[in-house]
């Protein structure tokens, strides 16, 4: 076999029917995307939704934990904003953004409407 014949054989186009189809090439990427969705993205969305519900339900008297680890009691929910006043110690009140609350430890019962 001469050099030109060898290079001609190497560069011959393969038969399109002999190779894997388009679906076989894309299938592994689709599977990876589905696995990432169910193992990473969906649980994060659910956790974010649960946290937003918890934060929006905070009211006066609840014991909360801030993202910084401080535990306090909600003394006032500032209407129209995303802030609450938290009493950390007797006479020590701080204004906290609701989104930075990491946990509501004890919830107060809603007041009965009369």
Secondary structure, 3 states (H helix, E strand, C coil): CCHHHHHHHHCCCCCCCCCCCHHHHHHHHHHHHHHHHHHHHHHHHHHHHHHHHHHHCCCCCCEEEECCCCEEEEEEEECCCCEEEEEEECCEEEEEEHHHEEEEEECCCCCCCC
